[in-house]
Amino acid sequence: MKRLSLLFTFLLFQLLALQGTAQDLGEIAKQKPVVLNGSLGLGFGTYNVKGIPARQRAYSYVFNGAPTLSIYGVSFPFSVVVSDQQRSYTQPFNQYGISPTYKWLTVHAGWRSLEFSPFTLAGHNFLGSGVELNPGKLRFGFIYGRFNKAIEEDINQPLALAQQPAYKRTAYSARLGLGTERNHFDFIFLKGKDDVNSLAVKPTSLLITPAENMVLGISSKFSFLKHFVFDLDVSGSIYTRNVLSDTIHNSTLDKVDFLRKIVPLNSSTQLLTAGQTSLGYYANLYSIKLKYRRVDPDYKSMGAYYFETDVQNYTLETALRLFKSQLQISGSFGLQNDNLLGDKAVRSNRKIGSANVSFNKPEYGIDLRYTNFGITQDRGLNPVLDVLRISRTNHNLSSVFRYNMNGETVSHGFVLVANIQSLVDLNEFTAPNSKSNSKTGNFSYQFSLPKKAFGANFNINYTLADVAFGRTIFYGPTLGISQAVDKGKLGLNLSASYQLQRNNDIDAGTIFSSNLNGSYRIGKRDAANISLNYLKSNSKDTTLPSFNELRTNVGLVHTF
């Protein structure tokens, strides 16, 4: 009996260590031992089509459930689907973790995702444990766990469906620093390694190799003179892509020769760096910030999923707030280039600029945004031929205007959205084939009677796209109404849309669609819904057929 009690206590601790959010251990006794809740649904559908091959079955059904089992406040969600096309039973959220905090102590267990700095441990999901200690100004953290599980190669699966093989990867990371979130200086260390023996069969792909990585980083942030903020993140990564490659015995590493004792060095080892820094001035009405970022080509860390590499950015950002922040003006300008090591055939230079103006009050508002993205090429290892040189600028202007008249009995709302995009090719040799311009506009009006639970809306849209091979235009209106009756138990929604298309100034046809949706709450835990969807395409393009489709669906939902 004593062993059973100890086993139950152990299992309960394990359940707590798998919960997705922080668990207040002092509240466990107040929780119910076992709670089951969720929903069950049953639906039937029909489908009819003329003019094209059927895109789904004529009759369909589906039973679905989303039960959640809670044991002393620890939730385990599941899903069940049974239909004419599939049957499945899954536990969709099967990665659990816990990070309980007591004063300055935080403990991590289970599946966790932490960030010590942007270029070391930066959000990679792992299964393991860790601790963070923050007494006073001490900043200490340590984690250890499995970052990748071993996945064997399945040569019987089609390439498109096969899961990519992977070696088991474990890693640990430590952070030691002083300060607070506003002012601190941290050292970060990360060491990761793949288990060479974790796969029974060596992957056939030469790109799947066991790797090892060591990263050392510095992360700091300082606020001074009330308004200035300076931050710095710098990291160096020694990444060995294949620990089975030939080892370098006779190379001279001078002052860093001690690295041989920490991490293996061979012909696949890379020493790469990444860093970013910024200096900002923040006042009540305005702010200005200078940023610099540089990431070496192919920089990697086993504590992060992805980096944009071989890139160098210089950025200036500004913001202005007036009239109690009702008027906000902001903008940025940046220069970017690649080919940091000078080993590419050409170097790409980019200019990125943006400006934003917004003025908003409860009754009305306006938002304007302009972006400019330009790219040119310079000589790298080889000269750039004018016929092939890339030199383009992409302009984008968008705007949103809104006006509301809200009353107790009647409400009106107006929204106008517009966008203009233009690609300008500055190379006369490639410009004829790279034309790309578009204009879109959308106006909507919403009318509602709040006390009668009635609403109506009108929408009209226009889209014009100009590319090298021609012009396409879409335009048309959409109407919709909604009504709730019987104290909200019955809800009805009806909408209809009519879209016209023109290709190179020639009528290409129309598309009409309508939707009817209804729902009725039978009781506190039961509801029924119905939907009808009709689509008719009248094509005048000889390459596209005309057709019409009708879909119906009826469903019941029970919650418990």
C-alpha positions in Angstrom: 0.0 0.0 0.0 2.9 2.3 0.8 4.4 1.6 -2.6 1.2 2.5 -4.3 1.0 5.8 -2.4 4.5 6.6 -3.4 3.8 5.7 -7.0 0.7 7.9 -7.1 2.7 10.8 -5.7 5.4 10.3 -8.3 2.8 10.2 -11.1 1.1 13.3 -9.9 4.5 15.1 -9.9 5.1 14.0 -13.4 1.7 15.3 -14.5 2.5 18.7 -13.0 5.8 18.7 -14.7 4.1 18.3 -18.1 1.5 21.1 -17.8 1.8 23.8 -20.4 1.6 26.9 -18.1 2.8 27.8 -14.6 1.1 25.8 -11.9 0.3 27.3 -8.5 1.3 24.4 -6.3 -0.6 25.8 -3.3 -3.9 25.5 -5.2 -3.7 21.8 -6.0 -5.8 20.8 -2.9 -8.6 23.0 -4.1 -8.8 21.4 -7.5 -11.3 18.6 -8.4 -9.5 15.3 -8.8 -11.0 14.5 -12.2 -12.9 16.7 -14.6 -14.1 15.9 -18.1 -15.4 18.6 -20.4 -15.5 19.5 -24.1 -17.8 19.3 -27.1 -19.2 16.7 -29.5 -20.5 17.5 -33.0 -22.3 15.6 -35.8 -22.7 17.0 -39.3 -24.2 15.9 -42.7 -23.5 17.5 -46.0 -24.5 17.3 -49.7 -22.7 18.5 -52.8 -23.9 19.0 -56.4 -22.0 20.3 -59.4 -22.5 20.9 -63.1 -20.0 21.9 -65.7 -16.8 20.6 -64.0 -15.7 17.3 -62.3 -16.9 17.0 -58.8 -14.5 18.4 -56.2 -15.9 16.4 -53.3 -18.3 13.6 -52.6 -22.1 13.9 -53.2 -22.9 13.0 -49.6 -20.7 13.4 -46.5 -20.8 13.0 -42.8 -18.5 13.9 -39.9 -18.5 13.2 -36.2 -16.0 15.2 -34.1 -15.2 15.6 -30.5 -12.9 17.7 -28.5 -12.9 16.3 -24.9 -10.5 17.7 -22.3 -9.5 15.6 -19.3 -8.3 17.5 -16.2 -6.5 15.8 -13.3 -6.0 18.1 -10.3 -6.0 21.1 -12.7 -3.7 19.6 -15.2 -5.4 19.6 -18.6 -5.1 17.0 -21.4 -6.9 18.0 -24.6 -7.8 15.3 -27.2 -9.6 15.3 -30.5 -11.7 12.7 -32.3 -12.7 12.8 -36.0 -14.8 10.1 -37.8 -16.0 11.0 -41.3 -16.6 9.4 -44.7 -13.0 10.4 -45.6 -11.0 9.7 -42.5 -10.9 8.4 -39.0 -8.5 9.8 -36.4 -7.9 9.9 -32.7 -5.3 12.3 -31.6 -3.9 14.2 -28.6 -3.0 17.4 -30.5 -1.1 19.3 -27.8 1.2 16.5 -26.5 4.1 18.8 -25.5 3.6 19.8 -21.9 5.9 21.8 -19.6 5.8 23.7 -16.4 7.7 26.7 -15.1 6.7 27.3 -11.5 8.1 30.5 -9.9 8.7 31.2 -6.2 10.0 34.7 -5.5 13.4 34.8 -7.4 13.5 31.1 -8.3 12.0 29.6 -11.5 12.2 25.9 -12.4 11.6 24.6 -15.9 10.5 21.0 -16.7 9.1 19.2 -19.7 8.8 20.9 -23.1 10.1 24.5 -22.8 11.2 27.3 -25.1 13.5 30.0 -23.7 15.6 32.8 -24.9 18.9 33.9 -23.4 20.0 36.0 -26.3 19.1 36.4 -30.0 22.1 34.5 -31.4 22.7 31.7 -28.7 19.6 30.1 -27.0 16.8 31.8 -29.0 13.5 30.1 -28.7 14.4 26.5 -29.7 11.9 24.0 -28.3 13.5 21.3 -26.0 12.5 18.5 -23.7 14.4 18.8 -20.4 14.8 20.9 -17.3 16.3 24.1 -16.1 16.5 26.7 -13.5 16.7 30.5 -13.3 17.9 32.4 -10.2 17.4 36.1 -9.9 18.2 37.1 -6.3 18.9 40.8 -6.3 20.8 41.7 -9.4 22.2 38.2 -10.1 21.0 36.8 -13.4 21.7 33.0 -13.6 20.1 30.5 -15.8 20.9 26.9 -16.9 19.0 24.4 -19.1 19.7 20.9 -20.3 17.6 18.8 -22.6 16.9 17.0 -25.9 16.6 19.5 -28.8 16.0 16.9 -31.5 14.7 13.4 -31.3 16.2 10.6 -33.4 14.2 10.0 -36.6 15.1 7.0 -38.8 15.0 7.3 -42.6 12.0 5.5 -44.2 12.9 4.7 -47.8 9.5 3.2 -48.4 7.7 6.5 -48.0 7.3 8.8 -51.0 9.8 11.7 -50.9 7.0 14.3 -50.5 5.5 12.4 -47.5 8.7 11.1 -45.8 9.9 12.7 -42.6 13.4 14.0 -42.8 15.8 11.8 -40.8 17.6 13.3 -37.8 20.1 12.4 -35.2 19.3 12.7 -31.5 20.6 16.1 -30.3 21.1 17.1 -26.7 22.4 20.5 -25.6 22.8 22.7 -22.5 23.1 26.4 -22.1 24.0 28.7 -19.2 23.6 32.4 -18.6 25.5 34.4 -16.0 25.1 38.1 -15.5 24.4 41.1 -13.3 21.6 43.7 -13.4 18.0 44.0 -14.3 15.9 43.8 -17.4 16.5 47.6 -18.0 20.3 47.5 -17.2 22.2 44.2 -17.4 25.3 42.5 -18.8 25.2 38.7 -19.4 27.5 36.0 -20.6 25.8 33.1 -22.4 27.3 29.7 -23.3 25.7 26.9 -25.3 27.0 23.5 -26.2 25.1 21.0 -28.4 25.9 17.7 -29.9 24.3 15.0 -32.0 24.5 11.3 -30.9 26.3 9.5 -33.7 24.8 6.2 -32.5 21.2 7.3 -32.3 20.3 6.0 -35.8 20.4 2.4 -36.7 21.0 3.1 -40.4 23.1 6.0 -41.7 20.9 8.4 -43.8 21.4 8.2 -47.5 21.5 12.0 -47.9 25.0 13.5 -47.6 23.4 16.6 -46.0 22.2 14.7 -42.9 25.3 14.4 -40.7 26.0 14.4 -36.9 27.0 17.9 -35.9 28.4 19.6 -32.8 28.2 23.3 -31.8 29.6 25.6 -29.2 28.4 29.2 -28.9 29.6 32.0 -26.7 27.7 35.3 -26.5 27.4 38.6 -24.7 24.1 40.3 -24.2 23.8 43.7 -22.6 21.4 46.6 -22.2 22.0 50.0 -20.5 19.7 53.0 -19.9 21.4 56.3 -19.1 20.7 60.0 -18.9 17.0 59.2 -18.5 16.2 59.0 -22.2 19.0 56.9 -23.8 19.0 53.1 -24.2 21.9 51.1 -25.6 21.9 47.4 -26.2 24.4 45.0 -27.6 24.2 41.3 -28.6 27.4 39.6 -30.0 28.0 35.9 -30.4 30.6 33.6 -31.9 29.7 30.1 -33.0 32.0 27.1 -33.7 29.9 24.7 -35.7 31.1 21.3 -36.9 28.8 20.1 -39.5 30.1 16.5 -39.5 31.9 15.2 -36.4 33.0 12.2 -38.6 35.0 14.3 -41.0 38.8 14.2 -41.0 40.3 15.9 -37.9 42.8 18.7 -38.3 45.9 17.8 -36.3 48.7 20.1 -37.5 46.9 23.4 -38.0 48.0 26.3 -35.8 45.3 28.2 -34.0 47.6 30.6 -32.0 45.7 32.1 -29.1 42.6 30.0 -29.5 44.3 26.7 -29.6 42.6 25.8 -26.3 39.4 25.3 -28.3 40.6 21.8 -29.3 40.0 20.7 -25.7 36.4 22.0 -25.7 35.1 21.2 -29.2 36.4 18.9 -32.0 37.9 20.7 -35.0 37.9 19.1 -38.4 37.5 19.9 -42.1 33.8 20.7 -41.6 34.3 23.2 -38.7 33.3 26.8 -39.1 34.0 29.8 -36.8 31.3 32.4 -37.5 30.1 35.5 -35.8 26.8 37.5 -35.5 25.9 40.7 -33.7 23.6 43.6 -33.4 23.5 46.8 -31.5 21.3 49.9 -31.2 21.3 53.3 -29.6 17.9 55.0 -29.0 16.7 58.2 -27.5 13.1 58.1 -26.1 11.2 61.2 -25.1 7.6 61.8 -24.3 6.7 63.1 -27.8 9.3 61.6 -30.0 12.0 58.9 -30.3 14.9 58.1 -32.6 16.9 54.9 -32.9 20.1 53.8 -34.7 20.5 50.1 -35.4 23.3 47.9 -36.8 23.2 44.2 -37.5 25.7 41.8 -39.1 25.4 38.0 -39.5 28.1 36.0 -41.1 27.3 33.7 -44.0 25.9 30.3 -42.8 25.9 31.4 -39.1 24.2 28.7 -37.0 23.4 28.0 -33.4 21.8 24.8 -32.1 19.7 26.9 -29.8 17.8 28.7 -32.7 15.9 27.5 -35.7 16.8 30.1 -38.4 18.9 33.1 -39.1 19.0 35.4 -42.1 22.7 35.1 -42.8 25.2 36.9 -45.0 23.6 40.2 -44.3 24.6 43.6 -42.9 22.0 46.3 -42.0 22.2 49.9 -41.1 18.8 51.3 -39.9 17.5 54.7 -38.7 14.0 54.7 -37.0 12.0 57.7 -35.8 8.6 58.4 -34.3 6.6 61.5 -33.3 3.4 61.6 -31.2 1.2 64.7 -31.0 -2.2 65.7 -29.8 -2.2 63.2 -26.9 -0.9 60.5 -29.3 -3.9 60.9 -31.6 -1.5 61.9 -34.4 1.5 59.5 -34.8 4.2 59.9 -37.4 6.9 57.3 -37.8 9.5 56.4 -40.4 12.6 54.3 -41.1 15.4 54.1 -43.6 17.9 51.3 -44.0 20.8 50.1 -46.0 21.5 46.4 -46.5 24.1 44.4 -48.3 25.3 40.8 -48.6 28.6 39.2 -49.7 30.3 40.0 -46.3 33.2 37.7 -47.0 33.7 38.9 -50.6 33.3 35.3 -52.0 30.2 35.8 -54.2 30.2 36.7 -57.9 28.2 39.9 -57.2 27.2 42.0 -54.2 23.5 43.0 -53.7 22.7 46.4 -52.1 19.3 47.2 -50.8 17.6 50.4 -49.7 14.5 50.1 -47.5 12.4 53.1 -46.4 9.0 53.5 -44.9 6.8 56.3 -43.6 3.6 56.0 -41.5 1.1 58.7 -40.6 -2.0 58.0 -38.5 -4.7 60.2 -36.9 -7.3 58.4 -34.9 -10.3 59.5 -32.8 -13.2 57.4 -31.6 -15.4 58.7 -34.5 -13.0 58.7 -37.4 -9.4 58.0 -38.4 -6.9 57.8 -41.2 -3.8 55.7 -41.7 -1.3 56.2 -44.4 1.8 54.0 -45.1 4.5 54.2 -47.7 7.3 51.7 -48.2 10.2 51.8 -50.7 12.3 48.7 -51.3 15.2 49.0 -53.8 18.0 46.6 -54.8 21.1 47.0 -57.0 24.1 44.9 -57.8 27.8 45.7 -57.6 30.9 43.8 -58.6 31.9 40.9 -56.4 34.5 38.4 -57.6 33.3 39.1 -61.2 32.2 42.3 -63.0 28.4 42.7 -63.5 27.2 42.9 -67.1 24.7 45.7 -67.7 22.4 43.4 -69.6 22.1 41.2 -66.4 22.5 43.8 -63.7 19.5 43.9 -61.2 18.4 47.4 -60.3 14.8 47.7 -59.2 12.7 49.8 -56.8 9.3 48.6 -55.4 6.9 51.3 -54.2 3.9 50.6 -52.0 1.3 53.1 -50.8 -1.6 52.0 -48.7 -4.3 53.9 -46.9 -7.3 53.3 -44.6 -10.1 55.9 -43.9 -12.9 55.2 -41.4 -15.9 57.1 -40.1 -18.4 55.9 -37.5 -21.7 57.2 -36.3 -22.7 55.2 -33.3 -26.0 55.7 -31.6 -28.2 53.7 -29.2 -30.8 52.9 -31.9 -28.9 53.2 -35.2 -25.2 52.9 -36.1 -23.4 53.6 -39.3 -19.8 52.7 -40.3 -17.8 53.6 -43.4 -14.4 52.2 -44.3 -12.3 53.0 -47.5 -9.1 51.0 -48.1 -6.8 51.6 -51.0 -3.4 50.2 -52.1 -1.0 51.1 -54.9 2.0 48.9 -55.7 4.6 49.6 -58.4 7.8 47.9 -59.5 10.2 50.1 -61.3 13.0 48.4 -63.2 15.9 50.8 -63.7 17.6 48.4 -66.1 16.4 49.2 -69.7 17.4 45.7 -70.9 15.2 43.8 -68.4 12.4 46.4 -67.8 10.0 45.2 -70.5 9.7 41.8 -69.0 9.5 42.8 -65.3 6.6 45.1 -65.3 4.4 44.7 -62.2 1.8 47.3 -61.0 -1.4 46.8 -59.1 -4.2 49.0 -57.7 -6.8 47.8 -55.2 -9.7 49.6 -53.6 -12.4 48.5 -51.2 -15.4 50.5 -49.8 -17.7 49.1 -47.2 -20.7 50.4 -45.4 -22.2 48.8 -42.2 -25.6 49.6 -40.8 -27.0 48.2 -37.6 -30.0 48.4 -35.2 -28.4 47.3 -31.9 -31.7 47.0 -30.0 -33.3 44.9 -32.8 -30.2 42.8 -33.3 -30.2 43.6 -37.0 -27.3 44.4 -39.3 -26.6 45.0 -42.9 -23.5 45.6 -44.9 -22.5 46.7 -48.5 -19.1 46.2 -49.9 -17.6 47.0 -53.3 -14.1 46.1 -54.4 -11.8 46.8 -57.4 -8.5 45.2 -58.3 -6.3 46.0 -61.3 -3.1 44.1 -62.0 -0.7 45.0 -64.7 2.1 42.6 -65.6 4.3 42.0 -68.6 1.9 39.6 -70.3 -1.3 41.7 -69.8 -3.9 43.3 -67.6 -6.5 41.7 -65.3 -9.3 43.5 -63.6 -11.7 42.2 -60.9 -14.6 44.3 -59.5 -18.0 43.9 -58.0 -20.3 44.3 -55.0 -21.2 42.2 -52.0 -24.3 42.5 -49.9 -25.1 40.9 -46.5 -27.7 41.0 -43.8 -27.9 39.4 -40.3 -30.7 39.0 -37.8 -31.0 37.5 -34.4 -34.4 36.6 -33.0 -36.0 34.8 -30.0 -33.6 36.6 -27.6 -30.6 35.6 -29.6 -31.4 31.9 -29.8 -31.9 32.0 -33.6 -29.3 33.7 -35.8 -29.5 34.1 -39.6 -26.9 35.5 -42.0 -27.3 35.9 -45.7 -24.7 37.3 -48.2 -24.4 37.5 -52.0 -21.4 38.5 -54.1 -21.2 39.4 -57.8 -17.7 39.7 -59.4 -16.8 40.7 -62.9 -13.4 40.0 -64.6 -11.7 41.5 -67.6 -8.5 40.3 -69.2 -6.7 42.8 -71.5 -9.9 44.9 -71.8 -11.9 41.8 -72.9 -14.9 40.5 -70.9 -13.7 37.3 -69.2 -16.9 36.4 -67.4 -18.6 36.7 -64.0 -18.8 34.8 -60.7 -21.9 34.9 -58.5 -21.9 33.4 -55.0 -24.4 33.4 -52.1 -24.3 32.0 -48.6 -27.0 31.4 -46.0 -26.1 30.4 -42.5 -28.4 29.8 -39.6 -27.9 28.7 -36.0 -30.3 27.8 -33.2 -29.5 27.3 -29.6 -31.7 24.4 -28.4 -30.6 24.6 -24.8 -27.7 25.7 -22.7 -25.5 22.9 -24.0 -27.0 22.1 -27.4 -27.1 24.0 -30.7 -28.0 23.3 -34.4 -26.6 25.0 -37.5 -27.3 24.9 -41.2 -25.5 26.4 -44.2 -26.2 26.6 -47.9 -23.5 27.8 -50.4 -24.1 28.4 -54.1 -21.5 29.3 -56.6 -22.0 30.0 -60.3 -19.1 30.8 -62.7 -20.0 32.1 -66.1 -16.7 32.1 -68.0 -16.1 33.7 -71.4 -12.5 32.5 -71.5 -12.3 29.5 -73.8 -9.6 27.9 -71.5 -11.9 28.0 -68.4 -15.3 26.2 -68.1 -18.5 27.6 -66.8 -20.0 25.7 -63.8 -22.2 25.9 -60.8 -22.0 24.3 -57.3 -24.3 23.8 -54.4 -23.2 22.8 -51.0 -25.4 22.2 -47.9 -24.5 21.3 -44.4 -26.5 20.5 -41.2 -24.9 20.0 -37.8 -25.6 19.5 -34.1 -23.2 20.5 -31.3 -23.3 19.4 -27.7 -21.0 20.8 -25.0 -20.4 19.2 -21.6 
